[in-house]
Amino acid sequence: MNYNQLVKLYWPHVTLFVVVTLCGMQTACSSVPSEKELPVQSETPLAMITRPTLKVMTLNLAHGRKDGVNQLFKSAGTIRNNLQEISAFLGKAGADVVALQEADAPSRWSGNYDHVALLAREAGYPVFESSNQASSWFFRYGTALLSRVSLSGVVHHTFKPSPPTMNKGYTLGQIVWEVGTDEPALVDIVSVHLDFSRKTVREQQSAELGETLSARGNPMIIMGDFNSDWSADEQVVRALAERVGLHVYRPEADDLATYNSGTRRFDWILISKQLEFVSFEVFPDILSDHAAVMAEIGIKSSAETADTR
């Protein structure tokens, strides 16, 4: 286990001993901006996607600390600047739906305002949904979706608790995708975050996610921080793909790393067999301790889908 992982594991247990001192030093415990200061949303969400391709992205926000060790050591102003940088990046990248992890609701340790709402409004996403899987008097955070298209059937799910690490889970939303003369497709889009400390917990969480999604029967796009490589011992990503009938882009590639200074591929986009990757990119921008990943996805023709069965 590396240094960053040890910090993530044990930090919540020492927080109570240092929070008063840190707040007194005017760290991120400052409360700016207030909800009233957030930019006003003006765009109207699309009712459905009518283009032949859909752009999706996943990014672990790291609570707005960028690549720092912990958000408590960052001032409120620094966290705000980091989020503005992410907003500008998202606006330029132009994904239709963005999956976020370690996304904070108002939390004392990261400025005490809603990071997801801020990003949605400043990056021009009229729809956002967030799930606070981890919650205490000091923090509230989890997974989230930003979308330019309406989301329906939203599910906020927390996996079975796995102390001493914080709770993990997923946020699910459905979009309508209409291409040509085919019937509109209802597509499940998921932002998920799995436990970082133990492979047994990741395996349980992955199995739970797969069982739930298999029963739904919709084409799906699963994005997020799996804290696992394709070839890891537990094979969490591969097992989920096989269980639900999904595929990933170049699963064993050694040039698509997303974490730990480009040495591990922890951030994944998995898609149903009915869908195909048109393009795929891991961005070099330092927005977090994870890299942002974006894919352009298309719907296969009926004949192509039949060939994959």
WORALIN-V596065 format. One record per pair of residues at least 6 apart in sequence whose C-alpha atoms are under 8 Angstrom apart, sorted by sequence separation. I is the first residue (numbers start at 0). J is the second residue. If there is no record, write none. Layout:
{{I/J} {I/J}}
//
This chain:
{{22/28} {64/70} {103/109} {105/111} {106/112} {118/124} {119/125} {133/139} {134/140} {160/166} {177/183} {194/200} {195/201} {228/234} {229/235} {239/245} {240/246} {255/261} {256/262} {257/263} {258/264} {284/290} {21/28} {22/29} {63/70} {104/111} {105/112} {106/113} {119/126} {132/139} {133/140} {159/166} {160/167} {176/183} {177/184} {194/201} {227/234} {228/235} {229/236} {230/237} {240/247} {256/263} {257/264} {258/265} {283/290} {284/291} {62/70} {70/78} {104/112} {105/113} {119/127} {131/139} {132/140} {133/141} {158/166} {175/183} {176/184} {193/201} {227/235} {228/236} {229/237} {256/264} {257/265} {258/266} {282/290} {283/291} {64/73} {103/112} {104/113} {105/114} {131/140} {132/141} {157/166} {158/167} {175/184} {176/185} {227/236} {255/264} {256/265} {257/266} {281/290} {282/291} {103/113} {104/114} {130/140} {131/141} {132/142} {157/167} {158/168} {175/185} {176/186} {225/235} {281/291} {282/292} {103/114} {104/115} {116/127} {130/141} {131/142} {157/168} {174/185} {175/186} {193/204} {225/236} {281/292} {282/293} {102/114} {103/115} {115/127} {129/141} {130/142} {156/168} {157/169} {173/185} {174/186} {193/205} {280/292} {281/293} {64/77} {102/115} {129/142} {130/143} {155/168} {156/169} {173/186} {174/187} {279/292} {280/293} {64/78} {115/129} {129/143} {155/169} {156/170} {173/187} {174/188} {279/293} {280/294} {63/78} {128/143} {129/144} {155/170} {172/187} {173/188} {279/294} {63/79} {65/81} {127/143} {128/144} {154/170} {155/171} {171/187} {172/188} {278/294} {279/295} {64/81} {127/144} {128/145} {153/170} {154/171} {171/188} {172/189} {277/294} {278/295} {63/81} {127/145} {153/171} {154/172} {171/189} {276/294} {277/295} {278/296} {63/82} {126/145} {127/146} {152/171} {153/172} {170/189} {171/190} {276/295} {277/296} {125/145} {126/146} {152/172} {153/173} {169/189} {170/190} {247/267} {248/268} {276/296} {277/297} {124/145} {125/146} {126/147} {151/172} {152/173} {169/190} {170/191} {229/250} {230/251} {247/268} {248/269} {275/296} {276/297} {124/146} {125/147} {126/148} {150/172} {151/173} {169/191} {229/251} {247/269} {274/296} {275/297} {124/147} {125/148} {126/149} {150/173} {151/174} {168/191} {169/192} {246/269} {247/270} {266/289} {274/297} {275/298} {123/147} {126/150} {132/156} {150/174} {168/192} {201/225} {245/269} {246/270} {257/281} {266/290} {274/298} {275/299} {128/153} {130/155} {132/157} {149/174} {167/192} {168/193} {245/270} {246/271} {256/281} {267/292} {273/298} {274/299} {119/145} {129/155} {130/156} {141/167} {142/168} {143/169} {144/170} {148/174} {167/193} {245/271} {246/272} {255/281} {266/292} {268/294} {273/299} {102/129} {104/131} {141/168} {142/169} {143/170} {144/171} {167/194} {244/271} {245/272} {103/131} {115/143} {141/169} {142/170} {144/172} {166/194} {244/272} {248/276} {260/288} {108/137} {213/242} {240/269} {259/288} {107/137} {108/138} {164/194} {187/217} {189/219} {191/221} {195/225} {205/235} {209/239} {213/243} {258/288} {259/289} {78/109} {79/110} {106/137} {107/138} {186/217} {187/218} {188/219} {189/220} {190/221} {191/222} {192/223} {193/224} {194/225} {195/226} {202/233} {205/236} {212/243} {248/279} {258/289} {273/304} {78/110} {82/114} {86/118} {90/122} {106/138} {133/165} {164/196} {185/217} {186/218} {187/219} {188/220} {189/221} {190/222} {191/223} {192/224} {193/225} {194/226} {257/289} {258/290} {272/304} {85/118} {86/119} {89/122} {90/123} {105/138} {106/139} {133/166} {185/218} {186/219} {187/220} {188/221} {189/222} {190/223} {191/224} {192/225} {193/226} {202/235} {206/239} {209/242} {210/243} {257/290} {75/109} {87/121} {104/138} {105/139} {106/140} {132/166} {133/167} {184/218} {186/220} {188/222} {189/223} {191/225} {192/226} {199/233} {201/235} {205/239} {209/243} {257/291} {75/110} {82/117} {83/118} {86/121} {87/122} {103/138} {104/139} {132/167} {198/233} {228/263} {229/264} {257/292} {272/307} {73/109} {74/110} {82/118} {86/122} {103/139} {104/140} {132/168} {168/204} {228/264} {71/108} {103/140} {227/264} {228/265} {56/94} {70/108} {71/109} {83/121} {102/140} {103/141} {227/265} {54/93} {55/94} {58/97} {60/99} {61/100} {62/101} {70/109} {101/140} {102/141} {130/169} {161/200} {226/265} {54/94} {55/95} {56/96} {57/97} {58/98} {59/99} {60/100} {61/101} {62/102} {101/141} {102/142} {130/170} {225/265} {226/266} {53/94} {54/95} {55/96} {56/97} {57/98} {58/99} {59/100} {60/101} {61/102} {62/103} {100/141} {101/142} {102/143} {129/170} {224/265} {225/266} {53/95} {54/96} {55/97} {56/98} {57/99} {58/100} {59/101} {60/102} {100/142} {128/170} {224/266} {225/267} {27/70} {28/71} {55/98} {59/102} {99/142} {100/143} {223/266} {224/267} {27/71} {31/75} {98/142} {99/143} {222/266} {223/267} {26/71} {27/72} {29/74} {30/75} {31/76} {98/143} {99/144} {144/189} {159/204} {222/267} {223/268} {26/72} {27/73} {28/74} {29/75} {63/109} {98/144} {99/145} {144/190} {158/204} {221/267} {222/268} {26/73} {27/74} {28/75} {62/109} {97/144} {98/145} {143/190} {221/268} {222/269} {26/74} {27/75} {96/144} {97/145} {142/190} {220/268} {221/269} {25/74} {26/75} {27/76} {96/145} {97/146} {142/191} {158/207} {220/269} {221/270} {21/71} {96/146} {142/192} {220/270} {27/78} {63/114} {95/146} {96/147} {141/192} {219/270} {220/271} {95/147} {96/148} {218/270} {219/271} {95/148} {218/271} {218/272} {218/273} {218/274} {6/68} {3/68} {30/107} {29/107} {32/110} {34/112} {28/107} {31/110} {33/112} {34/113} {38/117} {27/107} {28/108} {30/110} {31/111} {32/112} {37/117} {40/120} {44/124} {27/108} {28/109} {29/110} {30/111} {31/112} {39/120} {42/123} {44/125} {27/109} {28/110} {29/111} {30/112} {38/120} {42/124} {43/125} {44/126} {27/110} {28/111} {37/120} {38/121} {40/123} {42/125} {27/111} {41/125} {40/125} {100/190} {98/189} {99/190} {100/191} {98/190} {100/192} {98/191} {48/148} {47/148} {44/146} {45/147} {46/148} {47/149} {44/147} {45/148} {46/149} {44/148} {45/149} {44/149} {100/223} {98/222} {99/223} {100/224} {98/223} {48/174} {47/174} {48/175} {49/176} {50/177} {51/178} {47/175} {48/176} {49/177} {50/178} {46/175} {47/176} {48/177} {49/178} {47/177} {48/178} {49/179} {57/190} {8/163} {8/164} {59/223} {57/222} {58/223} {59/224} {56/222} {57/223} {58/224} {8/196} {4/195} {4/196} {94/293} {85/286} {84/286} {81/286} {58/266} {57/266} {57/267} {57/268} {66/285} {65/285} {66/286} {65/286} {66/287} {67/288} {65/287} {66/288} {64/287} {65/288} {63/287} {52/277} {60/286} {61/287} {60/287} {61/288} {59/287} {61/289} {59/288} {60/289} {59/289} {58/289} {59/290} {58/290} {59/291} {58/291} {57/291} {58/292} {56/291} {57/292} {56/292} {57/293} {56/293} {55/293} {56/294} {54/293} {55/294} {54/294} {55/295} {54/295} {55/296} {53/295} {54/296} {52/295} {53/296} {52/296} {53/297} {52/297} {51/297} {52/298} {51/298}}
//
